[in-house]
Amino acid sequence: MAIGFVLITTEPGQEKVVRERLENIALVTGGWMLFGEYDLIAKVQADDEYDLTRCIVEEIRPMPGIVETKTLIGAEL
């Protein structure tokens, strides 16, 4: 299982719209609005890192209303 957390900065006023769009992505298993440097955080879970990366690069990053993302990928120790 591959897990990533995507920190998202949105265009002003687009937080709610982006959050609603994230809810429609199958691999997004959680999402929260934030206060501070980032506007949203999305939890993404996939069977492998390839599918995780594809989801982030092809479905989340190009989404209208998103200005910037930073991804943290979990590692098993």
Biopython code that builds the backbone (N, CA, C, O; Angstrom):
import numpy as np
from Bio.PDB.StructureBuilder import StructureBuilder

atoms = [
    (1, "MET", "N", (0.852, -1.177, 0.000)),
    (1, "MET", "CA", (0.000, 0.000, 0.000)),
    (1, "MET", "C", (0.893, 1.234, 0.000)),
    (1, "MET", "O", (1.848, 1.319, 0.772)),
    (2, "ALA", "N", (0.580, 2.181, -0.862)),
    (2, "ALA", "CA", (1.295, 3.447, -0.929)),
    (2, "ALA", "C", (0.359, 4.550, -0.446)),
    (2, "ALA", "O", (-0.806, 4.613, -0.839)),
    (3, "ILE", "N", (0.895, 5.420, 0.418)),
    (3, "ILE", "CA", (0.103, 6.516, 0.977)),
    (3, "ILE", "C", (0.857, 7.816, 0.780)),
    (3, "ILE", "O", (2.067, 7.894, 0.996)),
    (4, "GLY", "N", (0.119, 8.838, 0.363)),
    (4, "GLY", "CA", (0.700, 10.160, 0.220)),
    (4, "GLY", "C", (-0.251, 11.218, 0.769)),
    (4, "GLY", "O", (-1.469, 11.041, 0.779)),
    (5, "PHE", "N", (0.329, 12.303, 1.216)),
    (5, "PHE", "CA", (-0.445, 13.456, 1.661)),
    (5, "PHE", "C", (-0.071, 14.619, 0.761)),
    (5, "PHE", "O", (1.106, 14.951, 0.623)),
    (6, "VAL", "N", (-1.074, 15.240, 0.149)),
    (6, "VAL", "CA", (-0.844, 16.335, -0.773)),
    (6, "VAL", "C", (-1.295, 17.632, -0.104)),
    (6, "VAL", "O", (-2.477, 17.822, 0.183)),
    (7, "LEU", "N", (-0.332, 18.516, 0.137)),
    (7, "LEU", "CA", (-0.619, 19.839, 0.669)),
    (7, "LEU", "C", (-0.941, 20.736, -0.516)),
    (7, "LEU", "O", (-0.188, 20.773, -1.490)),
    (8, "ILE", "N", (-2.044, 21.453, -0.442)),
    (8, "ILE", "CA", (-2.555, 22.181, -1.600)),
    (8, "ILE", "C", (-2.762, 23.658, -1.270)),
    (8, "ILE", "O", (-3.342, 24.006, -0.242)),
    (9, "THR", "N", (-2.278, 24.508, -2.156)),
    (9, "THR", "CA", (-2.581, 25.936, -2.108)),
    (9, "THR", "C", (-3.541, 26.212, -3.259)),
    (9, "THR", "O", (-3.266, 25.855, -4.405)),
    (10, "THR", "N", (-4.668, 26.850, -2.950)),
    (10, "THR", "CA", (-5.670, 27.141, -3.974)),
    (10, "THR", "C", (-5.672, 28.619, -4.326)),
    (10, "THR", "O", (-5.087, 29.448, -3.629)),
    (11, "GLU", "N", (-6.338, 28.923, -5.413)),
    (11, "GLU", "CA", (-6.615, 30.320, -5.726)),
    (11, "GLU", "C", (-7.564, 30.845, -4.647)),
    (11, "GLU", "O", (-8.357, 30.076, -4.104)),
    (12, "PRO", "N", (-7.498, 32.123, -4.331)),
    (12, "PRO", "CA", (-8.380, 32.666, -3.291)),
    (12, "PRO", "C", (-9.849, 32.351, -3.569)),
    (12, "PRO", "O", (-10.344, 32.557, -4.676)),
    (13, "GLY", "N", (-10.533, 31.846, -2.541)),
    (13, "GLY", "CA", (-11.952, 31.547, -2.652)),
    (13, "GLY", "C", (-12.286, 30.220, -3.302)),
    (13, "GLY", "O", (-13.463, 29.888, -3.441)),
    (14, "GLN", "N", (-11.277, 29.445, -3.707)),
    (14, "GLN", "CA", (-11.517, 28.171, -4.401)),
    (14, "GLN", "C", (-11.388, 26.950, -3.507)),
    (14, "GLN", "O", (-11.466, 25.821, -3.993)),
    (15, "GLU", "N", (-11.194, 27.152, -2.217)),
    (15, "GLU", "CA", (-10.965, 26.029, -1.306)),
    (15, "GLU", "C", (-12.115, 25.016, -1.331)),
    (15, "GLU", "O", (-11.877, 23.814, -1.454)),
    (16, "LYS", "N", (-13.319, 25.480, -1.219)),
    (16, "LYS", "CA", (-14.479, 24.583, -1.160)),
    (16, "LYS", "C", (-14.668, 23.827, -2.475)),
    (16, "LYS", "O", (-14.955, 22.630, -2.465)),
    (17, "VAL", "N", (-14.510, 24.512, -3.593)),
    (17, "VAL", "CA", (-14.681, 23.888, -4.908)),
    (17, "VAL", "C", (-13.627, 22.803, -5.120)),
    (17, "VAL", "O", (-13.944, 21.708, -5.585)),
    (18, "VAL", "N", (-12.379, 23.106, -4.783)),
    (18, "VAL", "CA", (-11.307, 22.118, -4.941)),
    (18, "VAL", "C", (-11.553, 20.930, -4.024)),
    (18, "VAL", "O", (-11.369, 19.786, -4.441)),
    (19, "ARG", "N", (-11.964, 21.173, -2.788)),
    (19, "ARG", "CA", (-12.241, 20.074, -1.861)),
    (19, "ARG", "C", (-13.337, 19.160, -2.409)),
    (19, "ARG", "O", (-13.233, 17.938, -2.307)),
    (20, "GLU", "N", (-14.378, 19.740, -2.982)),
    (20, "GLU", "CA", (-15.461, 18.939, -3.566)),
    (20, "GLU", "C", (-14.966, 18.110, -4.746)),
    (20, "GLU", "O", (-15.382, 16.964, -4.913)),
    (21, "ARG", "N", (-14.088, 18.673, -5.561)),
    (21, "ARG", "CA", (-13.530, 17.922, -6.689)),
    (21, "ARG", "C", (-12.650, 16.779, -6.203)),
    (21, "ARG", "O", (-12.663, 15.691, -6.780)),
    (22, "LEU", "N", (-11.884, 17.027, -5.139)),
    (22, "LEU", "CA", (-11.020, 15.976, -4.585)),
    (22, "LEU", "C", (-11.846, 14.777, -4.123)),
    (22, "LEU", "O", (-11.411, 13.633, -4.253)),
    (23, "GLU", "N", (-13.032, 15.040, -3.584)),
    (23, "GLU", "CA", (-13.899, 13.961, -3.091)),
    (23, "GLU", "C", (-14.339, 13.019, -4.205)),
    (23, "GLU", "O", (-14.745, 11.890, -3.931)),
    (24, "ASN", "N", (-14.265, 13.466, -5.455)),
    (24, "ASN", "CA", (-14.676, 12.648, -6.597)),
    (24, "ASN", "C", (-13.537, 11.811, -7.183)),
    (24, "ASN", "O", (-13.744, 11.081, -8.152)),
    (25, "ILE", "N", (-12.345, 11.912, -6.607)),
    (25, "ILE", "CA", (-11.203, 11.126, -7.084)),
    (25, "ILE", "C", (-11.125, 9.844, -6.255)),
    (25, "ILE", "O", (-11.042, 9.897, -5.028)),
    (26, "ALA", "N", (-11.151, 8.717, -6.916)),
    (26, "ALA", "CA", (-11.253, 7.418, -6.238)),
    (26, "ALA", "C", (-10.142, 7.169, -5.221)),
    (26, "ALA", "O", (-10.411, 6.612, -4.156)),
    (27, "LEU", "N", (-8.916, 7.561, -5.512)),
    (27, "LEU", "CA", (-7.797, 7.265, -4.613)),
    (27, "LEU", "C", (-7.655, 8.259, -3.463)),
    (27, "LEU", "O", (-6.847, 8.044, -2.560)),
    (28, "VAL", "N", (-8.419, 9.332, -3.485)),
    (28, "VAL", "CA", (-8.399, 10.290, -2.374)),
    (28, "VAL", "C", (-9.301, 9.734, -1.276)),
    (28, "VAL", "O", (-10.514, 9.620, -1.452)),
    (29, "THR", "N", (-8.695, 9.391, -0.144)),
    (29, "THR", "CA", (-9.439, 8.747, 0.943)),
    (29, "THR", "C", (-9.732, 9.688, 2.106)),
    (29, "THR", "O", (-10.378, 9.292, 3.076)),
    (30, "GLY", "N", (-9.273, 10.900, 2.018)),
    (30, "GLY", "CA", (-9.549, 11.889, 3.067)),
    (30, "GLY", "C", (-9.119, 13.259, 2.610)),
    (30, "GLY", "O", (-8.240, 13.396, 1.759)),
    (31, "GLY", "N", (-9.735, 14.265, 3.172)),
    (31, "GLY", "CA", (-9.361, 15.630, 2.824)),
    (31, "GLY", "C", (-9.829, 16.604, 3.890)),
    (31, "GLY", "O", (-10.922, 16.465, 4.438)),
    (32, "TRP", "N", (-8.998, 17.582, 4.177)),
    (32, "TRP", "CA", (-9.310, 18.550, 5.214)),
    (32, "TRP", "C", (-8.899, 19.947, 4.778)),
    (32, "TRP", "O", (-7.895, 20.120, 4.086)),
    (33, "MET", "N", (-9.673, 20.934, 5.183)),
    (33, "MET", "CA", (-9.293, 22.330, 4.983)),
    (33, "MET", "C", (-8.321, 22.696, 6.098)),
    (33, "MET", "O", (-8.443, 22.204, 7.220)),
    (34, "LEU", "N", (-7.371, 23.548, 5.792)),
    (34, "LEU", "CA", (-6.337, 23.929, 6.740)),
    (34, "LEU", "C", (-6.302, 25.437, 6.919)),
    (34, "LEU", "O", (-6.787, 26.191, 6.075)),
    (35, "PHE", "N", (-5.728, 25.856, 8.018)),
    (35, "PHE", "CA", (-5.409, 27.264, 8.231)),
    (35, "PHE", "C", (-3.893, 27.361, 8.295)),
    (35, "PHE", "O", (-3.246, 26.562, 8.972)),
    (36, "GLY", "N", (-3.333, 28.316, 7.610)),
    (36, "GLY", "CA", (-1.878, 28.458, 7.618)),
    (36, "GLY", "C", (-1.334, 28.557, 6.212)),
    (36, "GLY", "O", (-1.960, 29.138, 5.325)),
    (37, "GLU", "N", (-0.156, 27.980, 6.018)),
    (37, "GLU", "CA", (0.547, 28.094, 4.737)),
    (37, "GLU", "C", (-0.205, 27.406, 3.593)),
    (37, "GLU", "O", (-0.136, 27.863, 2.452)),
    (38, "TYR", "N", (-0.920, 26.320, 3.882)),
    (38, "TYR", "CA", (-1.654, 25.579, 2.867)),
    (38, "TYR", "C", (-3.150, 25.674, 3.142)),
    (38, "TYR", "O", (-3.569, 25.903, 4.277)),
    (39, "ASP", "N", (-3.949, 25.496, 2.095)),
    (39, "ASP", "CA", (-5.399, 25.613, 2.214)),
    (39, "ASP", "C", (-6.090, 24.273, 2.446)),
    (39, "ASP", "O", (-7.108, 24.205, 3.135)),
    (40, "LEU", "N", (-5.532, 23.203, 1.867)),
    (40, "LEU", "CA", (-6.136, 21.867, 1.957)),
    (40, "LEU", "C", (-5.042, 20.818, 2.094)),
    (40, "LEU", "O", (-3.890, 21.039, 1.721)),
    (41, "ILE", "N", (-5.435, 19.669, 2.639)),
    (41, "ILE", "CA", (-4.570, 18.494, 2.607)),
    (41, "ILE", "C", (-5.437, 17.321, 2.163)),
    (41, "ILE", "O", (-6.565, 17.156, 2.626)),
    (42, "ALA", "N", (-4.893, 16.513, 1.260)),
    (42, "ALA", "CA", (-5.611, 15.339, 0.768)),
    (42, "ALA", "C", (-4.781, 14.095, 1.048)),
    (42, "ALA", "O", (-3.574, 14.079, 0.807)),
    (43, "LYS", "N", (-5.425, 13.063, 1.551)),
    (43, "LYS", "CA", (-4.779, 11.769, 1.757)),
    (43, "LYS", "C", (-5.090, 10.903, 0.545)),
    (43, "LYS", "O", (-6.250, 10.731, 0.173)),
    (44, "VAL", "N", (-4.047, 10.364, -0.064)),
    (44, "VAL", "CA", (-4.189, 9.548, -1.266)),
    (44, "VAL", "C", (-3.627, 8.157, -0.957)),
    (44, "VAL", "O", (-2.504, 8.031, -0.469)),
    (45, "GLN", "N", (-4.411, 7.122, -1.242)),
    (45, "GLN", "CA", (-3.975, 5.747, -1.010)),
    (45, "GLN", "C", (-4.114, 4.942, -2.292)),
    (45, "GLN", "O", (-5.122, 5.032, -2.992)),
    (46, "ALA", "N", (-3.087, 4.153, -2.586)),
    (46, "ALA", "CA", (-3.097, 3.319, -3.786)),
    (46, "ALA", "C", (-2.397, 1.999, -3.476)),
    (46, "ALA", "O", (-1.720, 1.870, -2.457)),
    (47, "ASP", "N", (-2.566, 1.027, -4.360)),
    (47, "ASP", "CA", (-1.919, -0.267, -4.186)),
    (47, "ASP", "C", (-0.402, -0.178, -4.345)),
    (47, "ASP", "O", (0.335, -0.941, -3.720)),
    (48, "ASP", "N", (0.065, 0.754, -5.181)),
    (48, "ASP", "CA", (1.505, 0.892, -5.394)),
    (48, "ASP", "C", (1.844, 2.360, -5.679)),
    (48, "ASP", "O", (0.960, 3.186, -5.907)),
    (49, "GLU", "N", (3.143, 2.659, -5.660)),
    (49, "GLU", "CA", (3.588, 4.038, -5.863)),
    (49, "GLU", "C", (3.296, 4.549, -7.273)),
    (49, "GLU", "O", (3.098, 5.750, -7.459)),
    (50, "TYR", "N", (3.265, 3.668, -8.260)),
    (50, "TYR", "CA", (2.944, 4.094, -9.618)),
    (50, "TYR", "C", (1.541, 4.698, -9.673)),
    (50, "TYR", "O", (1.358, 5.796, -10.198)),
    (51, "ASP", "N", (0.556, 3.989, -9.137)),
    (51, "ASP", "CA", (-0.819, 4.496, -9.149)),
    (51, "ASP", "C", (-0.959, 5.750, -8.292)),
    (51, "ASP", "O", (-1.712, 6.661, -8.636)),
    (52, "LEU", "N", (-0.238, 5.794, -7.184)),
    (52, "LEU", "CA", (-0.253, 6.978, -6.320)),
    (52, "LEU", "C", (0.269, 8.195, -7.086)),
    (52, "LEU", "O", (-0.357, 9.255, -7.094)),
    (53, "THR", "N", (1.404, 8.026, -7.717)),
    (53, "THR", "CA", (2.017, 9.120, -8.479)),
    (53, "THR", "C", (1.125, 9.551, -9.638)),
    (53, "THR", "O", (0.955, 10.746, -9.881)),
    (54, "ARG", "N", (0.558, 8.583, -10.354)),
    (54, "ARG", "CA", (-0.310, 8.905, -11.482)),
    (54, "ARG", "C", (-1.493, 9.755, -11.027)),
    (54, "ARG", "O", (-1.843, 10.739, -11.677)),
    (55, "CYS", "N", (-2.098, 9.376, -9.923)),
    (55, "CYS", "CA", (-3.241, 10.118, -9.405)),
    (55, "CYS", "C", (-2.852, 11.561, -9.085)),
    (55, "CYS", "O", (-3.561, 12.499, -9.449)),
    (56, "ILE", "N", (-1.735, 11.726, -8.410)),
    (56, "ILE", "CA", (-1.306, 13.066, -8.014)),
    (56, "ILE", "C", (-0.964, 13.914, -9.234)),
    (56, "ILE", "O", (-1.405, 15.058, -9.347)),
    (57, "VAL", "N", (-0.180, 13.350, -10.144)),
    (57, "VAL", "CA", (0.291, 14.112, -11.311)),
    (57, "VAL", "C", (-0.811, 14.354, -12.345)),
    (57, "VAL", "O", (-0.879, 15.436, -12.928)),
    (58, "GLU", "N", (-1.673, 13.361, -12.579)),
    (58, "GLU", "CA", (-2.660, 13.475, -13.647)),
    (58, "GLU", "C", (-4.032, 13.962, -13.191)),
    (58, "GLU", "O", (-4.768, 14.546, -13.986)),
    (59, "GLU", "N", (-4.391, 13.734, -11.931)),
    (59, "GLU", "CA", (-5.736, 14.095, -11.484)),
    (59, "GLU", "C", (-5.775, 15.272, -10.510)),
    (59, "GLU", "O", (-6.694, 16.089, -10.569)),
    (60, "ILE", "N", (-4.794, 15.366, -9.621)),
    (60, "ILE", "CA", (-4.849, 16.425, -8.617)),
    (60, "ILE", "C", (-4.148, 17.693, -9.085)),
    (60, "ILE", "O", (-4.762, 18.760, -9.098)),
    (61, "ARG", "N", (-2.891, 17.606, -9.465)),
    (61, "ARG", "CA", (-2.125, 18.810, -9.816)),
    (61, "ARG", "C", (-2.759, 19.672, -10.917)),
    (61, "ARG", "O", (-2.759, 20.896, -10.785)),
    (62, "PRO", "N", (-3.295, 19.093, -11.987)),
    (62, "PRO", "CA", (-3.855, 19.945, -13.049)),
    (62, "PRO", "C", (-5.258, 20.487, -12.745)),
    (62, "PRO", "O", (-5.834, 21.189, -13.576)),
    (63, "MET", "N", (-5.807, 20.178, -11.584)),
    (63, "MET", "CA", (-7.169, 20.570, -11.252)),
    (63, "MET", "C", (-7.314, 22.101, -11.244)),
    (63, "MET", "O", (-6.482, 22.799, -10.663)),
    (64, "PRO", "N", (-8.364, 22.620, -11.885)),
    (64, "PRO", "CA", (-8.605, 24.065, -11.851)),
    (64, "PRO", "C", (-8.760, 24.550, -10.411)),
    (64, "PRO", "O", (-9.395, 23.890, -9.589)),
    (65, "GLY", "N", (-8.179, 25.698, -10.118)),
    (65, "GLY", "CA", (-8.272, 26.274, -8.787)),
    (65, "GLY", "C", (-7.078, 25.983, -7.909)),
    (65, "GLY", "O", (-6.915, 26.605, -6.859)),
    (66, "ILE", "N", (-6.225, 25.033, -8.326)),
    (66, "ILE", "CA", (-5.022, 24.714, -7.557)),
    (66, "ILE", "C", (-3.848, 25.523, -8.097)),
    (66, "ILE", "O", (-3.587, 25.543, -9.300)),
    (67, "VAL", "N", (-3.146, 26.189, -7.181)),
    (67, "VAL", "CA", (-1.984, 26.998, -7.541)),
    (67, "VAL", "C", (-0.694, 26.210, -7.358)),
    (67, "VAL", "O", (0.213, 26.286, -8.187)),
    (68, "GLU", "N", (-0.619, 25.446, -6.259)),
    (68, "GLU", "CA", (0.620, 24.749, -5.933)),
    (68, "GLU", "C", (0.316, 23.531, -5.063)),
    (68, "GLU", "O", (-0.638, 23.532, -4.284)),
    (69, "THR", "N", (1.138, 22.497, -5.206)),
    (69, "THR", "CA", (1.020, 21.322, -4.342)),
    (69, "THR", "C", (2.390, 20.945, -3.806)),
    (69, "THR", "O", (3.419, 21.254, -4.407)),
    (70, "LYS", "N", (2.384, 20.280, -2.681)),
    (70, "LYS", "CA", (3.590, 19.672, -2.110)),
    (70, "LYS", "C", (3.160, 18.304, -1.607)),
    (70, "LYS", "O", (2.208, 18.194, -0.834)),
    (71, "THR", "N", (3.857, 17.261, -2.040)),
    (71, "THR", "CA", (3.456, 15.905, -1.706)),
    (71, "THR", "C", (4.432, 15.268, -0.730)),
    (71, "THR", "O", (5.650, 15.345, -0.891)),
    (72, "LEU", "N", (3.859, 14.640, 0.283)),
    (72, "LEU", "CA", (4.636, 13.880, 1.265)),
    (72, "LEU", "C", (4.230, 12.422, 1.094)),
    (72, "LEU", "O", (3.060, 12.079, 1.261)),
    (73, "ILE", "N", (5.192, 11.562, 0.761)),
    (73, "ILE", "CA", (4.899, 10.153, 0.561)),
    (73, "ILE", "C", (5.381, 9.373, 1.784)),
    (73, "ILE", "O", (6.525, 9.504, 2.220)),
    (74, "GLY", "N", (4.475, 8.561, 2.320)),
    (74, "GLY", "CA", (4.795, 7.763, 3.500)),
    (74, "GLY", "C", (5.709, 6.623, 3.155)),
    (74, "GLY", "O", (5.646, 6.055, 2.064)),
    (75, "ALA", "N", (6.581, 6.288, 4.122)),
    (75, "ALA", "CA", (7.515, 5.183, 3.942)),
    (75, "ALA", "C", (7.352, 4.201, 5.103)),
    (75, "ALA", "O", (7.161, 4.607, 6.249)),
    (76, "GLU", "N", (7.426, 2.934, 4.798)),
    (76, "GLU", "CA", (7.400, 1.929, 5.850)),
    (76, "GLU", "C", (8.812, 1.663, 6.307)),
    (76, "GLU", "O", (9.716, 1.467, 5.494)),
    (77, "LEU", "N", (8.999, 1.657, 7.616)),
    (77, "LEU", "CA", (10.342, 1.422, 8.177)),
    (77, "LEU", "C", (10.423, 0.065, 8.805)),
    (77, "LEU", "O", (11.472, -0.312, 9.328)),
]
sb = StructureBuilder()
sb.init_structure("model")
sb.init_model(0)
sb.init_chain("A")
sb.init_seg("    ")
for serial, (resi, resn, name, xyz) in enumerate(atoms, 1):
    if name == "N":
        sb.init_residue(resn, " ", resi, " ")
    sb.init_atom(name, np.array(xyz, "f"), 0.0, 1.0, " ", f" {name:<3s}", serial, name[0])
structure = sb.get_structure()
